[in-house]
């Protein structure tokens, strides 16, 4: 059963800086998606934002099709009230009762991660400051989102580059966690405190209490990017997201099986590869 469940654990990544489509090539790529998805792509004015939105949707449909075996014209992806995307129930969704996925895009990358049993959260950050602020000015704007311990670790990290690096590591871990839960932007991030040993053995405390049954991974990508993945307990998902899952109360053995599945490395995909999967 474990080997079967492993098929539901996917990590895909696209470097959009390597895709420079002409207007016609962009339209052809967008045409493989359902018509209802087009407006959420072309609403962006900048081509880089349009590319991120397009690739995000290509990844979602392609991954669902490959993992679940659902024909493209039968895939329905909706969003909860908080904005978390989810797959509408389908008759083929029996092998992976809690199949869920999360997408993220920032800087050069767009990525997706999926899980068959546990919740999954994903966040990518590009470690650059937008604008002309100093590093400390930039950090100060976000101080209310960090605990006093995290703020101390950030400002005492060393050089400006070190400070930014630590800031973005904590930030993408927090985002991955709340995205896994399915919460909106109103979640009190300063109540979420991360601990680690040299950025391994990562765990989280919420309101001072360490959460069991959660795993976190942090990776570096080329071009000063970080990506964080959270895997955790479906029982503490938000009410709206929990409704999209088939199992939130199950026997410990099944949960342990899902919780301890290997966390694979990201597989790099291209836009051309993704489009070729569509009919």
C-alpha positions in Angstrom: 0.0 0.0 0.0 2.9 2.4 0.7 4.2 2.1 -2.8 0.8 2.9 -4.2 0.4 5.9 -1.9 3.9 7.2 -3.0 2.4 7.8 -6.5 0.3 10.5 -4.9 3.4 12.4 -3.7 4.6 14.7 -6.5 6.9 17.7 -6.6 7.1 19.6 -10.0 8.9 22.8 -10.8 9.0 25.1 -13.8 11.6 27.8 -14.4 9.6 30.4 -16.3 12.7 32.5 -16.9 13.7 29.9 -19.5 10.4 30.3 -21.4 10.1 33.4 -23.6 7.0 32.8 -25.7 5.8 34.9 -28.6 2.2 36.2 -28.3 1.1 33.3 -30.5 3.0 30.7 -28.5 1.4 32.1 -25.3 -2.1 31.9 -26.8 -1.5 28.3 -27.9 -0.3 27.3 -24.4 -3.4 29.0 -22.8 -5.7 27.3 -25.3 -5.2 23.9 -23.8 -6.8 25.1 -20.6 -10.6 25.3 -19.9 -12.1 28.6 -21.1 -13.1 29.6 -17.6 -9.4 29.7 -16.5 -8.4 32.2 -19.2 -9.7 35.4 -17.5 -7.7 34.7 -14.4 -4.6 34.7 -16.6 -5.2 37.6 -18.9 -6.3 39.9 -16.0 -2.6 40.5 -15.3 -1.0 43.3 -17.3 2.7 42.2 -17.0 3.7 39.3 -19.1 5.8 37.8 -16.2 2.6 37.7 -14.1 0.6 36.1 -16.9 3.3 33.5 -17.4 3.2 32.6 -13.7 -0.6 32.3 -13.7 -0.7 30.2 -16.9 2.0 27.8 -15.7 0.4 27.5 -12.3 -2.8 26.2 -14.0 -0.9 24.0 -16.5 0.8 22.3 -13.5 -2.5 21.8 -11.7 -4.4 20.1 -14.5 -1.3 18.1 -15.7 -0.5 16.8 -12.3 -4.1 15.8 -11.5 -4.4 14.0 -14.9 -1.2 12.1 -14.4 -1.7 11.2 -10.7 -5.4 10.5 -10.7 -5.9 9.4 -14.3 -8.9 11.7 -14.7 -9.6 12.8 -18.3 -8.8 16.5 -18.7 -12.4 17.4 -19.7 -13.6 15.9 -16.4 -11.1 17.7 -14.1 -12.8 20.4 -12.0 -10.6 22.6 -9.9 -12.3 25.0 -7.5 -11.2 27.2 -4.7 -12.4 27.4 -1.1 -13.7 30.7 0.4 -10.1 31.3 1.6 -8.7 30.8 -1.9 -7.1 27.4 -1.6 -7.4 25.3 -4.9 -8.8 21.8 -4.6 -10.0 19.0 -6.9 -13.7 18.4 -6.9 -14.7 14.9 -6.0 -14.4 12.4 -8.8 -15.2 8.7 -9.1 -11.5 7.9 -9.7 -10.5 9.5 -6.4 -10.5 6.3 -4.4 -6.7 5.4 -4.2 -5.9 8.7 -2.6 -8.7 9.7 -0.3 -7.2 13.0 0.8 -5.5 13.9 -2.5 -4.7 17.6 -2.3 -2.1 19.9 -3.9 -0.7 23.3 -3.4 1.0 25.7 -5.9 3.3 28.6 -5.5 5.1 31.1 -7.7 7.6 33.8 -7.1 10.6 35.1 -9.0 11.7 32.6 -11.7 9.8 29.6 -10.5 6.3 28.1 -10.4 5.9 24.8 -8.5 3.3 22.3 -7.3 3.3 19.6 -4.6 0.7 16.9 -3.9 -0.1 14.5 -1.1 -2.5 11.5 -0.9 -3.2 11.5 2.9 -1.7 14.5 4.7 -2.2 18.2 4.0 0.5 19.8 1.8 1.6 23.4 1.8 4.2 24.9 -0.6 5.8 28.3 -0.8 8.6 29.7 -3.0 10.4 33.0 -2.3 12.8 35.0 -4.4 15.3 36.5 -1.9 15.4 40.1 -3.3 14.0 43.3 -2.0 11.5 45.0 -4.4 12.2 48.7 -4.3 14.9 51.0 -2.8 14.5 50.2 0.9 17.4 49.2 3.0 17.3 45.6 4.3 16.4 46.7 7.8 13.6 49.0 6.5 12.3 46.1 4.5 12.4 43.7 7.4 10.7 46.2 9.7 7.7 46.3 7.5 7.1 42.6 8.3 8.1 42.6 12.0 4.5 42.0 13.2 4.4 38.6 11.3 7.3 37.1 13.4 7.7 36.1 17.0 10.3 37.9 19.1 12.6 34.9 18.9 12.3 34.8 15.1 12.9 38.6 14.8 16.0 38.2 17.0 17.4 35.4 14.8 16.7 37.5 11.7 18.3 40.8 12.7 21.3 39.1 14.2 22.0 36.8 11.3 25.1 38.8 10.1 25.5 40.7 6.8 22.5 42.2 4.9 22.5 39.2 2.6 22.5 36.9 5.7 19.6 38.8 7.2 17.6 38.6 4.0 18.3 34.9 3.7 17.1 34.1 7.2 14.1 36.3 6.8 13.0 34.6 3.6 13.6 31.1 5.1 11.3 31.8 8.0 8.7 33.5 5.7 8.4 30.7 3.3 8.1 28.1 6.1 5.2 30.2 7.7 3.5 30.5 4.3 3.8 26.8 3.5 2.2 26.0 6.9 -0.8 28.3 6.7 -1.3 27.3 3.0 -1.4 23.7 4.0 -4.2 24.5 6.6 -6.1 26.4 3.9 -6.2 29.7 5.8 -6.5 33.1 4.3 -4.1 36.1 4.7 -5.7 36.9 8.1 -3.9 34.1 9.9 -1.8 35.5 12.8 1.7 34.5 11.6 3.3 35.9 14.7 1.6 33.1 16.7 3.4 30.6 14.4 7.0 30.1 15.5 9.6 27.9 13.7 12.5 26.1 15.3 15.3 24.2 13.6 18.8 22.8 13.8 20.7 24.5 11.0 17.5 24.5 9.0 16.9 20.7 9.4 14.7 19.0 12.0 12.3 21.8 11.6 9.2 22.0 13.8 6.6 24.6 14.6 5.0 26.0 17.7 1.6 27.6 17.6 0.8 29.8 20.6 3.7 28.2 22.3 2.7 24.6 21.8 4.8 22.4 19.5 2.6 20.7 16.9 3.2 17.0 16.5 2.5 15.2 13.2 4.0 17.9 11.0 7.0 17.7 8.8 8.8 20.6 7.1 11.5 20.7 4.4 13.4 23.7 3.1 15.4 23.7 -0.2 17.5 26.2 -2.1 16.9 26.8 -5.8 19.2 28.6 -8.2 19.1 32.3 -8.4 18.6 33.0 -4.7 15.3 31.3 -4.2 14.0 29.1 -1.4 11.1 26.6 -1.4 9.4 25.2 1.7 7.1 22.2 1.9 4.8 21.4 4.8 3.1 18.1 5.4 0.7 17.7 8.2 -2.5 16.6 10.0 -5.8 17.0 8.1 -7.7 17.3 11.4 -6.6 20.9 11.9 -7.4 22.1 8.4 -9.8 25.0 8.1 -13.5 24.1 8.1 -13.9 24.9 4.4 -10.9 23.0 3.2 -11.7 20.0 5.5 -15.0 19.7 3.6 -13.0 18.9 0.4 -11.2 15.9 2.1 -12.7 12.4 2.3 -10.8 11.4 5.5 -10.1 13.7 8.4 -10.6 11.2 11.2 -8.9 7.9 10.4 -6.9 5.2 12.1 -3.4 6.0 13.2 -1.7 3.4 11.0 -3.0 5.0 7.8 -2.0 8.5 8.9 1.5 7.3 9.9 1.8 5.7 6.5 1.0 9.0 4.8 3.1 11.0 7.2 6.2 9.0 6.7 6.1 8.7 2.9 9.3 9.8 1.2 9.6 13.5 0.3 10.9 13.4 -3.3 13.1 16.0 -4.9 11.5 18.4 -7.4 11.2 17.2 -10.9 11.9 20.1 -13.4 9.2 20.3 -16.1 9.0 22.7 -19.1 6.0 24.4 -20.5 6.3 22.4 -23.7 6.3 19.1 -21.7 3.2 20.2 -19.8 1.3 21.2 -22.9 2.1 18.0 -24.6 0.2 16.1 -21.9 -3.1 17.8 -23.0 -5.2 16.3 -25.8 
